[in-house]
Amino acid sequence: MASTGTGCHIKAINAALATGEAARSPLVASWSRSAHLHGLDPSRKAKSDRLTEAEFRAARQAMGQMLHAASPSLDRLFAAVGGVGCCVMLANRDGIPLERRGAQGDDSTFQSWSLWLGEQWSEAAQGTNGIGTALVEERVVTIDRNQHFLAHNTVLSCMSAPLFDEFGQLAGVLDVSSARSDLTAGITGLIVQALSEAAQRIEEGNFRAAFPQARMVLVPSASGSSSVRASAALLAVDPDDLVIGATRAARVALNLPRAIARNPMPAADALAGVLKGEINAAPTPERLEDGERAVLMRALARAQGNASAAARSLGISRATFHRKIGGKDP
């Protein structure tokens, strides 16, 4: 028989679903998915569906690069939030935690609620919850206690941020969860800020690891954004000045196509919009002589302004150097 608290929780969900609030409230939309799409009953506890050891190892291997890149950020984030009874987890795109940081004294509490490595925390399995809902909505979410769909999970407060891989695809979720009832709105806000910054550091570290030989170019428009760390909006540029990769933040800022890795584009074209102050601005037409002049100017810079030395480094005469650069004595 449902407890009074459980009964009130179920009534609140049913009332919200009956009034059509799903069209106006992201939370009620998630409750609606839990009930109607996934057929979950808020009064019932989700069945434990922990991965086998072999399945867990395979899942970690598939996400190996990001897990490795995330390790320092997980440590730093836990150092910031562990003191208020929170654990930190990194889950894959199926909603399964693969890495965790937590205080030994709190472990038994989180295990009792199945908030543990290898467990299933997708919306389909657990209804509205931080990890699963962040995956569906691809944004930072806070699911606080009674906002969970399953009454069994209403002891938890979960703050979660989606993680995107080097191709801009959804790769997983970074989560901070607590079973304490005394988290204030102020503390929760600080945790969400630390969580968001950690997620962006993980994406940046993973991106740099994916393109170790590329030159990293910061997207100018992101440097003044309050919602995106400047270093999170990066382009990976090869020696031919072609963009071969872009972080999620850079893709959004520049409106880049998904297939940038398969179809590289000139960095100048990718950045044309932000440099001209408009999205999708046409790139400036290029001429062969412009490329030649760029080679000459680089040689001159390396020679610290000495035109004769620059000409010798290029195997041409000083006169030819002056003619090609525009007839002016540099």
Secondary structure, 3 states (H helix, E strand, C coil): CCCHHHHHHHHHHHHHHHCCHHHCCHHHHHHHHHHHHCCCCCCCCCCCCCCCHHHHHHHHHHCHHHHHHHHHHHHHHHHHHHHHCEEEEEEECCCCEEEEECCHHHHHHHHHCCCCCCCCCCHHHHCCCHHHHHHHHCCCEEEEHHHCCCHHHCCCEEEEEEEECCCCCEEEEEEEEECCCCCCHHHHHHHHHHHHHHHHHHHHHHHHHHCCCCEEEECHHHHHCCCCCHHHCEEEECCCCEEEEECHHHHHHHCCCHHHCCCCEEHHHHCHHHHHCCCCCCCCCCCHHHHHHHHHHHHHHHCCCCHHHHHHHHCCCHHHHHHHHCCCCC
